[in-house]
Amino acid sequence: MTADEYLRKLQDPHWYGEQDENGVDLSLIRENLKLTPTERVRRGDAARLDALRLMEYGRRHSEKRDRKSCG
């Protein structure tokens, strides 16, 4: 997809799927509600772990950059 095609798609309010009046993607909510409560908790926990890993990666990368600029 070219940049122009992407920008045209962004102009379409339905490009992201069905949305409520606040822009919330209802298809994501419906898909999540198909899961059991246990499955939803597991997915949430996996997302939490991914976020923690990403934060740790960012912290390490920042420390390396700071050390290089000091020395």
Secondary structure, DSSP 8 states (H G I E B T S, - for coil): --HHHHHHHHH-TTTTSSB-TT--BHHHHHHHHTS-HHHHHHHHHHHHHHHHHHHHHHHHHHHHHHHHHH-
